[in-house]
Amino acid sequence: MLKNVVTILFIIVSVLITIIILMQQGKDAGLGSISGQVSDTYWARNKGRSKEGILGRLTAVLVVLFFLFAAILNIGSF
């Protein structure tokens, strides 16, 4: 019973990770990085509160859950 619940959660987390990663934009540095300029714009300072920042944190949380569920399922397979 518990193994079935963890398996379903594992599948849901896997699908969510795929969707969240596909929603993220590429990490293009832009033309400012060619000359070594540091980007100190409003966007760079507030990136954590932006859509990309939220998606990045959500990805990290889901990846931790993914590995946790994978470890639980592996331990339960003995």
PyMOL Python script that loads the backbone (N, CA, C, O; Angstrom):
from pymol import cmd

cmd.read_pdbstr("""\
ATOM      1  N   MET A   1       0.821  -1.197   0.000  1.00  0.00           N
ATOM      2  CA  MET A   1       0.000   0.000   0.000  1.00  0.00           C
ATOM      3  C   MET A   1       0.866   1.263   0.000  1.00  0.00           C
ATOM      4  O   MET A   1       0.666   2.154  -0.826  1.00  0.00           O
ATOM      5  N   LEU A   2       1.827   1.341   0.927  1.00  0.00           N
ATOM      6  CA  LEU A   2       2.696   2.507   1.011  1.00  0.00           C
ATOM      7  C   LEU A   2       3.590   2.620  -0.217  1.00  0.00           C
ATOM      8  O   LEU A   2       3.882   3.721  -0.682  1.00  0.00           O
ATOM      9  N   LYS A   3       4.022   1.473  -0.740  1.00  0.00           N
ATOM     10  CA  LYS A   3       4.854   1.482  -1.942  1.00  0.00           C
ATOM     11  C   LYS A   3       4.084   2.058  -3.129  1.00  0.00           C
ATOM     12  O   LYS A   3       4.655   2.776  -3.950  1.00  0.00           O
ATOM     13  N   ASN A   4       2.794   1.744  -3.221  1.00  0.00           N
ATOM     14  CA  ASN A   4       1.972   2.285  -4.311  1.00  0.00           C
ATOM     15  C   ASN A   4       1.831   3.793  -4.202  1.00  0.00           C
ATOM     16  O   ASN A   4       1.880   4.496  -5.211  1.00  0.00           O
ATOM     17  N   VAL A   5       1.656   4.292  -2.996  1.00  0.00           N
ATOM     18  CA  VAL A   5       1.526   5.735  -2.786  1.00  0.00           C
ATOM     19  C   VAL A   5       2.823   6.439  -3.161  1.00  0.00           C
ATOM     20  O   VAL A   5       2.797   7.461  -3.847  1.00  0.00           O
ATOM     21  N   VAL A   6       3.958   5.901  -2.718  1.00  0.00           N
ATOM     22  CA  VAL A   6       5.252   6.506  -3.031  1.00  0.00           C
ATOM     23  C   VAL A   6       5.528   6.434  -4.528  1.00  0.00           C
ATOM     24  O   VAL A   6       6.107   7.362  -5.093  1.00  0.00           O
ATOM     25  N   THR A   7       5.126   5.357  -5.171  1.00  0.00           N
ATOM     26  CA  THR A   7       5.308   5.230  -6.619  1.00  0.00           C
ATOM     27  C   THR A   7       4.489   6.275  -7.373  1.00  0.00           C
ATOM     28  O   THR A   7       4.977   6.876  -8.330  1.00  0.00           O
ATOM     29  N   ILE A   8       3.261   6.490  -6.948  1.00  0.00           N
ATOM     30  CA  ILE A   8       2.419   7.504  -7.586  1.00  0.00           C
ATOM     31  C   ILE A   8       3.007   8.894  -7.376  1.00  0.00           C
ATOM     32  O   ILE A   8       3.041   9.694  -8.311  1.00  0.00           O
ATOM     33  N   LEU A   9       3.474   9.196  -6.158  1.00  0.00           N
ATOM     34  CA  LEU A   9       4.116  10.484  -5.884  1.00  0.00           C
ATOM     35  C   LEU A   9       5.380  10.656  -6.717  1.00  0.00           C
ATOM     36  O   LEU A   9       5.669  11.751  -7.198  1.00  0.00           O
ATOM     37  N   PHE A  10       6.124   9.583  -6.884  1.00  0.00           N
ATOM     38  CA  PHE A  10       7.350   9.602  -7.687  1.00  0.00           C
ATOM     39  C   PHE A  10       7.039   9.957  -9.146  1.00  0.00           C
ATOM     40  O   PHE A  10       7.750  10.750  -9.762  1.00  0.00           O
ATOM     41  N   ILE A  11       5.995   9.379  -9.679  1.00  0.00           N
ATOM     42  CA  ILE A  11       5.596   9.657 -11.063  1.00  0.00           C
ATOM     43  C   ILE A  11       5.119  11.104 -11.203  1.00  0.00           C
ATOM     44  O   ILE A  11       5.459  11.779 -12.175  1.00  0.00           O
ATOM     45  N   ILE A  12       4.337  11.577 -10.241  1.00  0.00           N
ATOM     46  CA  ILE A  12       3.852  12.961 -10.283  1.00  0.00           C
ATOM     47  C   ILE A  12       5.020  13.939 -10.228  1.00  0.00           C
ATOM     48  O   ILE A  12       5.054  14.904 -10.992  1.00  0.00           O
ATOM     49  N   VAL A  13       5.975  13.702  -9.333  1.00  0.00           N
ATOM     50  CA  VAL A  13       7.144  14.578  -9.223  1.00  0.00           C
ATOM     51  C   VAL A  13       7.963  14.536 -10.506  1.00  0.00           C
ATOM     52  O   VAL A  13       8.477  15.567 -10.941  1.00  0.00           O
ATOM     53  N   SER A  14       8.092  13.370 -11.114  1.00  0.00           N
ATOM     54  CA  SER A  14       8.838  13.245 -12.362  1.00  0.00           C
ATOM     55  C   SER A  14       8.204  14.073 -13.483  1.00  0.00           C
ATOM     56  O   SER A  14       8.906  14.758 -14.227  1.00  0.00           O
ATOM     57  N   VAL A  15       6.900  14.007 -13.599  1.00  0.00           N
ATOM     58  CA  VAL A  15       6.196  14.778 -14.622  1.00  0.00           C
ATOM     59  C   VAL A  15       6.325  16.278 -14.336  1.00  0.00           C
ATOM     60  O   VAL A  15       6.547  17.067 -15.254  1.00  0.00           O
ATOM     61  N   LEU A  16       6.187  16.670 -13.073  1.00  0.00           N
ATOM     62  CA  LEU A  16       6.312  18.078 -12.714  1.00  0.00           C
ATOM     63  C   LEU A  16       7.708  18.624 -12.999  1.00  0.00           C
ATOM     64  O   LEU A  16       7.847  19.753 -13.468  1.00  0.00           O
ATOM     65  N   ILE A  17       8.742  17.832 -12.720  1.00  0.00           N
ATOM     66  CA  ILE A  17      10.113  18.263 -13.022  1.00  0.00           C
ATOM     67  C   ILE A  17      10.267  18.507 -14.520  1.00  0.00           C
ATOM     68  O   ILE A  17      10.862  19.501 -14.937  1.00  0.00           O
ATOM     69  N   THR A  18       9.734  17.602 -15.317  1.00  0.00           N
ATOM     70  CA  THR A  18       9.821  17.751 -16.772  1.00  0.00           C
ATOM     71  C   THR A  18       9.120  19.028 -17.238  1.00  0.00           C
ATOM     72  O   THR A  18       9.658  19.772 -18.059  1.00  0.00           O
ATOM     73  N   ILE A  19       7.942  19.274 -16.723  1.00  0.00           N
ATOM     74  CA  ILE A  19       7.179  20.465 -17.125  1.00  0.00           C
ATOM     75  C   ILE A  19       7.893  21.733 -16.687  1.00  0.00           C
ATOM     76  O   ILE A  19       8.011  22.675 -17.471  1.00  0.00           O
ATOM     77  N   ILE A  20       8.373  21.776 -15.446  1.00  0.00           N
ATOM     78  CA  ILE A  20       9.036  22.973 -14.916  1.00  0.00           C
ATOM     79  C   ILE A  20      10.322  23.267 -15.688  1.00  0.00           C
ATOM     80  O   ILE A  20      10.609  24.424 -15.992  1.00  0.00           O
ATOM     81  N   ILE A  21      11.087  22.241 -16.001  1.00  0.00           N
ATOM     82  CA  ILE A  21      12.336  22.460 -16.739  1.00  0.00           C
ATOM     83  C   ILE A  21      12.043  22.965 -18.150  1.00  0.00           C
ATOM     84  O   ILE A  21      12.770  23.816 -18.662  1.00  0.00           O
ATOM     85  N   LEU A  22      10.999  22.457 -18.776  1.00  0.00           N
ATOM     86  CA  LEU A  22      10.649  22.926 -20.111  1.00  0.00           C
ATOM     87  C   LEU A  22      10.117  24.357 -20.097  1.00  0.00           C
ATOM     88  O   LEU A  22      10.199  25.050 -21.111  1.00  0.00           O
ATOM     89  N   MET A  23       9.575  24.808 -18.972  1.00  0.00           N
ATOM     90  CA  MET A  23       9.071  26.179 -18.858  1.00  0.00           C
ATOM     91  C   MET A  23      10.193  27.200 -18.679  1.00  0.00           C
ATOM     92  O   MET A  23       9.994  28.386 -18.942  1.00  0.00           O
ATOM     93  N   GLN A  24      11.369  26.754 -18.236  1.00  0.00           N
ATOM     94  CA  GLN A  24      12.464  27.679 -17.964  1.00  0.00           C
ATOM     95  C   GLN A  24      13.113  28.150 -19.254  1.00  0.00           C
ATOM     96  O   GLN A  24      13.152  27.435 -20.255  1.00  0.00           O
ATOM     97  N   GLN A  25      13.621  29.373 -19.200  1.00  0.00           N
ATOM     98  CA  GLN A  25      14.326  29.921 -20.344  1.00  0.00           C
ATOM     99  C   GLN A  25      15.789  29.515 -20.271  1.00  0.00           C
ATOM    100  O   GLN A  25      16.285  29.115 -19.218  1.00  0.00           O
ATOM    101  N   GLY A  26      16.477  29.624 -21.415  1.00  0.00           N
ATOM    102  CA  GLY A  26      17.894  29.314 -21.454  1.00  0.00           C
ATOM    103  C   GLY A  26      18.704  30.323 -20.660  1.00  0.00           C
ATOM    104  O   GLY A  26      18.231  31.428 -20.395  1.00  0.00           O
ATOM    105  N   LYS A  27      19.897  29.962 -20.286  1.00  0.00           N
ATOM    106  CA  LYS A  27      20.768  30.831 -19.508  1.00  0.00           C
ATOM    107  C   LYS A  27      21.686  31.632 -20.419  1.00  0.00           C
ATOM    108  O   LYS A  27      22.899  31.644 -20.208  1.00  0.00           O
ATOM    109  N   ASP A  28      21.141  32.294 -21.419  1.00  0.00           N
ATOM    110  CA  ASP A  28      21.941  33.133 -22.311  1.00  0.00           C
ATOM    111  C   ASP A  28      22.487  34.315 -21.536  1.00  0.00           C
ATOM    112  O   ASP A  28      21.740  35.015 -20.853  1.00  0.00           O
ATOM    113  N   ALA A  29      23.769  34.536 -21.639  1.00  0.00           N
ATOM    114  CA  ALA A  29      24.409  35.612 -20.900  1.00  0.00           C
ATOM    115  C   ALA A  29      24.200  36.951 -21.577  1.00  0.00           C
ATOM    116  O   ALA A  29      24.276  37.980 -20.905  1.00  0.00           O
ATOM    117  N   GLY A  30      23.948  36.987 -22.847  1.00  0.00           N
ATOM    118  CA  GLY A  30      23.732  38.228 -23.558  1.00  0.00           C
ATOM    119  C   GLY A  30      25.046  38.825 -24.035  1.00  0.00           C
ATOM    120  O   GLY A  30      26.118  38.267 -23.804  1.00  0.00           O
ATOM    121  N   LEU A  31      24.948  39.966 -24.703  1.00  0.00           N
ATOM    122  CA  LEU A  31      26.135  40.605 -25.262  1.00  0.00           C
ATOM    123  C   LEU A  31      27.006  41.256 -24.205  1.00  0.00           C
ATOM    124  O   LEU A  31      28.189  41.489 -24.453  1.00  0.00           O
ATOM    125  N   GLY A  32      26.465  41.556 -23.037  1.00  0.00           N
ATOM    126  CA  GLY A  32      27.261  42.191 -21.989  1.00  0.00           C
ATOM    127  C   GLY A  32      28.353  41.306 -21.452  1.00  0.00           C
ATOM    128  O   GLY A  32      29.349  41.808 -20.931  1.00  0.00           O
ATOM    129  N   SER A  33      28.196  40.000 -21.563  1.00  0.00           N
ATOM    130  CA  SER A  33      29.213  39.092 -21.033  1.00  0.00           C
ATOM    131  C   SER A  33      30.433  38.991 -21.941  1.00  0.00           C
ATOM    132  O   SER A  33      31.481  38.511 -21.509  1.00  0.00           O
ATOM    133  N   ILE A  34      30.316  39.434 -23.187  1.00  0.00           N
ATOM    134  CA  ILE A  34      31.456  39.361 -24.109  1.00  0.00           C
ATOM    135  C   ILE A  34      32.568  40.285 -23.642  1.00  0.00           C
ATOM    136  O   ILE A  34      33.744  39.921 -23.676  1.00  0.00           O
ATOM    137  N   SER A  35      32.194  41.475 -23.209  1.00  0.00           N
ATOM    138  CA  SER A  35      33.206  42.435 -22.767  1.00  0.00           C
ATOM    139  C   SER A  35      33.481  42.341 -21.274  1.00  0.00           C
ATOM    140  O   SER A  35      34.291  43.108 -20.752  1.00  0.00           O
ATOM    141  N   GLY A  36      32.835  41.429 -20.583  1.00  0.00           N
ATOM    142  CA  GLY A  36      33.096  41.243 -19.162  1.00  0.00           C
ATOM    143  C   GLY A  36      32.341  42.205 -18.269  1.00  0.00           C
ATOM    144  O   GLY A  36      32.701  42.369 -17.103  1.00  0.00           O
ATOM    145  N   GLN A  37      31.317  42.837 -18.778  1.00  0.00           N
ATOM    146  CA  GLN A  37      30.548  43.774 -17.979  1.00  0.00           C
ATOM    147  C   GLN A  37      29.676  43.020 -16.982  1.00  0.00           C
ATOM    148  O   GLN A  37      29.132  41.957 -17.283  1.00  0.00           O
ATOM    149  N   VAL A  38      29.559  43.594 -15.794  1.00  0.00           N
ATOM    150  CA  VAL A  38      28.706  43.012 -14.770  1.00  0.00           C
ATOM    151  C   VAL A  38      27.319  43.617 -14.920  1.00  0.00           C
ATOM    152  O   VAL A  38      27.164  44.836 -14.993  1.00  0.00           O
ATOM    153  N   SER A  39      26.333  42.767 -14.965  1.00  0.00           N
ATOM    154  CA  SER A  39      24.968  43.235 -15.138  1.00  0.00           C
ATOM    155  C   SER A  39      24.384  43.584 -13.777  1.00  0.00           C
ATOM    156  O   SER A  39      24.071  42.693 -12.987  1.00  0.00           O
ATOM    157  N   ASP A  40      24.235  44.878 -13.497  1.00  0.00           N
ATOM    158  CA  ASP A  40      23.653  45.329 -12.244  1.00  0.00           C
ATOM    159  C   ASP A  40      22.361  46.075 -12.543  1.00  0.00           C
ATOM    160  O   ASP A  40      22.227  47.261 -12.244  1.00  0.00           O
ATOM    161  N   THR A  41      21.435  45.374 -13.126  1.00  0.00           N
ATOM    162  CA  THR A  41      20.170  45.963 -13.503  1.00  0.00           C
ATOM    163  C   THR A  41      19.110  45.578 -12.483  1.00  0.00           C
ATOM    164  O   THR A  41      19.343  44.744 -11.607  1.00  0.00           O
ATOM    165  N   TYR A  42      17.966  46.184 -12.607  1.00  0.00           N
ATOM    166  CA  TYR A  42      16.836  45.846 -11.743  1.00  0.00           C
ATOM    167  C   TYR A  42      16.495  44.368 -11.876  1.00  0.00           C
ATOM    168  O   TYR A  42      16.202  43.696 -10.888  1.00  0.00           O
ATOM    169  N   TRP A  43      16.537  43.873 -13.099  1.00  0.00           N
ATOM    170  CA  TRP A  43      16.215  42.466 -13.361  1.00  0.00           C
ATOM    171  C   TRP A  43      17.207  41.527 -12.672  1.00  0.00           C
ATOM    172  O   TRP A  43      16.804  40.519 -12.092  1.00  0.00           O
ATOM    173  N   ALA A  44      18.492  41.850 -12.731  1.00  0.00           N
ATOM    174  CA  ALA A  44      19.513  40.996 -12.129  1.00  0.00           C
ATOM    175  C   ALA A  44      19.402  41.000 -10.608  1.00  0.00           C
ATOM    176  O   ALA A  44      19.622  39.968  -9.973  1.00  0.00           O
ATOM    177  N   ARG A  45      19.065  42.145 -10.013  1.00  0.00           N
ATOM    178  CA  ARG A  45      18.979  42.229  -8.554  1.00  0.00           C
ATOM    179  C   ARG A  45      17.744  41.536  -8.012  1.00  0.00           C
ATOM    180  O   ARG A  45      17.773  41.042  -6.885  1.00  0.00           O
ATOM    181  N   ASN A  46      16.670  41.481  -8.765  1.00  0.00           N
ATOM    182  CA  ASN A  46      15.411  40.917  -8.290  1.00  0.00           C
ATOM    183  C   ASN A  46      15.052  39.607  -8.972  1.00  0.00           C
ATOM    184  O   ASN A  46      13.876  39.264  -9.091  1.00  0.00           O
ATOM    185  N   LYS A  47      16.047  38.891  -9.411  1.00  0.00           N
ATOM    186  CA  LYS A  47      15.791  37.658 -10.158  1.00  0.00           C
ATOM    187  C   LYS A  47      15.131  36.588  -9.293  1.00  0.00           C
ATOM    188  O   LYS A  47      14.367  35.769  -9.804  1.00  0.00           O
ATOM    189  N   GLY A  48      15.415  36.583  -7.994  1.00  0.00           N
ATOM    190  CA  GLY A  48      14.830  35.578  -7.113  1.00  0.00           C
ATOM    191  C   GLY A  48      13.331  35.695  -6.976  1.00  0.00           C
ATOM    192  O   GLY A  48      12.657  34.708  -6.683  1.00  0.00           O
ATOM    193  N   ARG A  49      12.795  36.888  -7.182  1.00  0.00           N
ATOM    194  CA  ARG A  49      11.351  37.094  -7.075  1.00  0.00           C
ATOM    195  C   ARG A  49      10.661  37.027  -8.421  1.00  0.00           C
ATOM    196  O   ARG A  49       9.443  37.186  -8.503  1.00  0.00           O
ATOM    197  N   SER A  50      11.409  36.799  -9.459  1.00  0.00           N
ATOM    198  CA  SER A  50      10.823  36.735 -10.792  1.00  0.00           C
ATOM    199  C   SER A  50      10.318  35.325 -11.084  1.00  0.00           C
ATOM    200  O   SER A  50      10.475  34.412 -10.272  1.00  0.00           O
ATOM    201  N   LYS A  51       9.717  35.168 -12.244  1.00  0.00           N
ATOM    202  CA  LYS A  51       9.220  33.853 -12.655  1.00  0.00           C
ATOM    203  C   LYS A  51      10.360  32.844 -12.746  1.00  0.00           C
ATOM    204  O   LYS A  51      10.213  31.693 -12.335  1.00  0.00           O
ATOM    205  N   GLU A  52      11.506  33.284 -13.289  1.00  0.00           N
ATOM    206  CA  GLU A  52      12.639  32.371 -13.434  1.00  0.00           C
ATOM    207  C   GLU A  52      13.198  31.954 -12.082  1.00  0.00           C
ATOM    208  O   GLU A  52      13.592  30.803 -11.893  1.00  0.00           O
ATOM    209  N   GLY A  53      13.229  32.900 -11.137  1.00  0.00           N
ATOM    210  CA  GLY A  53      13.721  32.575  -9.801  1.00  0.00           C
ATOM    211  C   GLY A  53      12.832  31.576  -9.095  1.00  0.00           C
ATOM    212  O   GLY A  53      13.314  30.652  -8.440  1.00  0.00           O
ATOM    213  N   ILE A  54      11.539  31.765  -9.230  1.00  0.00           N
ATOM    214  CA  ILE A  54      10.579  30.845  -8.608  1.00  0.00           C
ATOM    215  C   ILE A  54      10.677  29.467  -9.250  1.00  0.00           C
ATOM    216  O   ILE A  54      10.659  28.452  -8.553  1.00  0.00           O
ATOM    217  N   LEU A  55      10.781  29.428 -10.577  1.00  0.00           N
ATOM    218  CA  LEU A  55      10.912  28.137 -11.261  1.00  0.00           C
ATOM    219  C   LEU A  55      12.206  27.430 -10.875  1.00  0.00           C
ATOM    220  O   LEU A  55      12.236  26.205 -10.756  1.00  0.00           O
ATOM    221  N   GLY A  56      13.278  28.201 -10.678  1.00  0.00           N
ATOM    222  CA  GLY A  56      14.546  27.598 -10.266  1.00  0.00           C
ATOM    223  C   GLY A  56      14.463  26.969  -8.886  1.00  0.00           C
ATOM    224  O   GLY A  56      14.953  25.861  -8.670  1.00  0.00           O
ATOM    225  N   ARG A  57      13.834  27.688  -7.943  1.00  0.00           N
ATOM    226  CA  ARG A  57      13.686  27.124  -6.595  1.00  0.00           C
ATOM    227  C   ARG A  57      12.751  25.927  -6.594  1.00  0.00           C
ATOM    228  O   ARG A  57      13.002  24.941  -5.901  1.00  0.00           O
ATOM    229  N   LEU A  58      11.677  26.007  -7.367  1.00  0.00           N
ATOM    230  CA  LEU A  58      10.741  24.889  -7.453  1.00  0.00           C
ATOM    231  C   LEU A  58      11.409  23.664  -8.064  1.00  0.00           C
ATOM    232  O   LEU A  58      11.144  22.538  -7.641  1.00  0.00           O
ATOM    233  N   THR A  59      12.260  23.870  -9.041  1.00  0.00           N
ATOM    234  CA  THR A  59      13.009  22.760  -9.637  1.00  0.00           C
ATOM    235  C   THR A  59      13.900  22.088  -8.593  1.00  0.00           C
ATOM    236  O   THR A  59      13.960  20.861  -8.519  1.00  0.00           O
ATOM    237  N   ALA A  60      14.587  22.893  -7.790  1.00  0.00           N
ATOM    238  CA  ALA A  60      15.472  22.335  -6.763  1.00  0.00           C
ATOM    239  C   ALA A  60      14.684  21.505  -5.745  1.00  0.00           C
ATOM    240  O   ALA A  60      15.127  20.426  -5.348  1.00  0.00           O
ATOM    241  N   VAL A  61      13.523  22.004  -5.325  1.00  0.00           N
ATOM    242  CA  VAL A  61      12.700  21.267  -4.359  1.00  0.00           C
ATOM    243  C   VAL A  61      12.200  19.960  -4.968  1.00  0.00           C
ATOM    244  O   VAL A  61      12.227  18.917  -4.315  1.00  0.00           O
ATOM    245  N   LEU A  62      11.749  20.018  -6.209  1.00  0.00           N
ATOM    246  CA  LEU A  62      11.242  18.802  -6.853  1.00  0.00           C
ATOM    247  C   LEU A  62      12.344  17.772  -7.089  1.00  0.00           C
ATOM    248  O   LEU A  62      12.096  16.570  -7.001  1.00  0.00           O
ATOM    249  N   VAL A  63      13.545  18.230  -7.386  1.00  0.00           N
ATOM    250  CA  VAL A  63      14.657  17.291  -7.589  1.00  0.00           C
ATOM    251  C   VAL A  63      15.009  16.595  -6.273  1.00  0.00           C
ATOM    252  O   VAL A  63      15.296  15.398  -6.260  1.00  0.00           O
ATOM    253  N   VAL A  64      14.987  17.338  -5.178  1.00  0.00           N
ATOM    254  CA  VAL A  64      15.244  16.719  -3.866  1.00  0.00           C
ATOM    255  C   VAL A  64      14.176  15.674  -3.563  1.00  0.00           C
ATOM    256  O   VAL A  64      14.495  14.578  -3.101  1.00  0.00           O
ATOM    257  N   LEU A  65      12.901  16.006  -3.821  1.00  0.00           N
ATOM    258  CA  LEU A  65      11.826  15.040  -3.615  1.00  0.00           C
ATOM    259  C   LEU A  65      11.978  13.826  -4.529  1.00  0.00           C
ATOM    260  O   LEU A  65      11.712  12.696  -4.118  1.00  0.00           O
ATOM    261  N   PHE A  66      12.407  14.063  -5.768  1.00  0.00           N
ATOM    262  CA  PHE A  66      12.621  12.975  -6.715  1.00  0.00           C
ATOM    263  C   PHE A  66      13.647  11.972  -6.171  1.00  0.00           C
ATOM    264  O   PHE A  66      13.412  10.764  -6.179  1.00  0.00           O
ATOM    265  N   PHE A  67      14.790  12.495  -5.698  1.00  0.00           N
ATOM    266  CA  PHE A  67      15.821  11.601  -5.171  1.00  0.00           C
ATOM    267  C   PHE A  67      15.377  10.932  -3.872  1.00  0.00           C
ATOM    268  O   PHE A  67      15.725   9.779  -3.617  1.00  0.00           O
ATOM    269  N   LEU A  68      14.620  11.642  -3.059  1.00  0.00           N
ATOM    270  CA  LEU A  68      14.116  11.053  -1.822  1.00  0.00           C
ATOM    271  C   LEU A  68      13.171   9.890  -2.122  1.00  0.00           C
ATOM    272  O   LEU A  68      13.301   8.813  -1.541  1.00  0.00           O
ATOM    273  N   PHE A  69      12.218  10.114  -3.033  1.00  0.00           N
ATOM    274  CA  PHE A  69      11.293   9.036  -3.401  1.00  0.00           C
ATOM    275  C   PHE A  69      12.018   7.884  -4.087  1.00  0.00           C
ATOM    276  O   PHE A  69      11.666   6.723  -3.874  1.00  0.00           O
ATOM    277  N   ALA A  70      13.022   8.184  -4.905  1.00  0.00           N
ATOM    278  CA  ALA A  70      13.788   7.118  -5.560  1.00  0.00           C
ATOM    279  C   ALA A  70      14.524   6.270  -4.531  1.00  0.00           C
ATOM    280  O   ALA A  70      14.573   5.046  -4.651  1.00  0.00           O
ATOM    281  N   ALA A  71      15.099   6.923  -3.517  1.00  0.00           N
ATOM    282  CA  ALA A  71      15.802   6.181  -2.467  1.00  0.00           C
ATOM    283  C   ALA A  71      14.826   5.328  -1.661  1.00  0.00           C
ATOM    284  O   ALA A  71      15.133   4.183  -1.327  1.00  0.00           O
ATOM    285  N   ILE A  72      13.660   5.876  -1.349  1.00  0.00           N
ATOM    286  CA  ILE A  72      12.660   5.118  -0.597  1.00  0.00           C
ATOM    287  C   ILE A  72      12.193   3.902  -1.388  1.00  0.00           C
ATOM    288  O   ILE A  72      12.056   2.808  -0.842  1.00  0.00           O
ATOM    289  N   LEU A  73      11.952   4.105  -2.682  1.00  0.00           N
ATOM    290  CA  LEU A  73      11.518   2.971  -3.510  1.00  0.00           C
ATOM    291  C   LEU A  73      12.625   1.931  -3.656  1.00  0.00           C
ATOM    292  O   LEU A  73      12.346   0.734  -3.720  1.00  0.00           O
ATOM    293  N   ASN A  74      13.868   2.377  -3.710  1.00  0.00           N
ATOM    294  CA  ASN A  74      14.979   1.429  -3.823  1.00  0.00           C
ATOM    295  C   ASN A  74      15.171   0.643  -2.536  1.00  0.00           C
ATOM    296  O   ASN A  74      15.430  -0.560  -2.581  1.00  0.00           O
ATOM    297  N   ILE A  75      15.051   1.290  -1.411  1.00  0.00           N
ATOM    298  CA  ILE A  75      15.193   0.593  -0.134  1.00  0.00           C
ATOM    299  C   ILE A  75      14.049  -0.408   0.051  1.00  0.00           C
ATOM    300  O   ILE A  75      14.252  -1.495   0.593  1.00  0.00           O
ATOM    301  N   GLY A  76      12.862  -0.041  -0.396  1.00  0.00           N
ATOM    302  CA  GLY A  76      11.713  -0.916  -0.263  1.00  0.00           C
ATOM    303  C   GLY A  76      11.700  -2.086  -1.220  1.00  0.00           C
ATOM    304  O   GLY A  76      10.839  -2.958  -1.104  1.00  0.00           O
ATOM    305  N   SER A  77      12.628  -2.135  -2.165  1.00  0.00           N
ATOM    306  CA  SER A  77      12.616  -3.224  -3.148  1.00  0.00           C
ATOM    307  C   SER A  77      13.374  -4.472  -2.711  1.00  0.00           C
ATOM    308  O   SER A  77      13.413  -5.459  -3.445  1.00  0.00           O
ATOM    309  N   PHE A  78      13.968  -4.437  -1.540  1.00  0.00           N
ATOM    310  CA  PHE A  78      14.748  -5.609  -1.076  1.00  0.00           C
ATOM    311  C   PHE A  78      13.871  -6.763  -0.727  1.00  0.00           C
ATOM    312  O   PHE A  78      14.366  -7.815  -0.323  1.00  0.00           O
TER     313      PHE A  78
END
""", "prot")
cmd.dss("prot")
cmd.show_as("cartoon", "prot")
cmd.util.cbc("prot")
cmd.orient("prot")
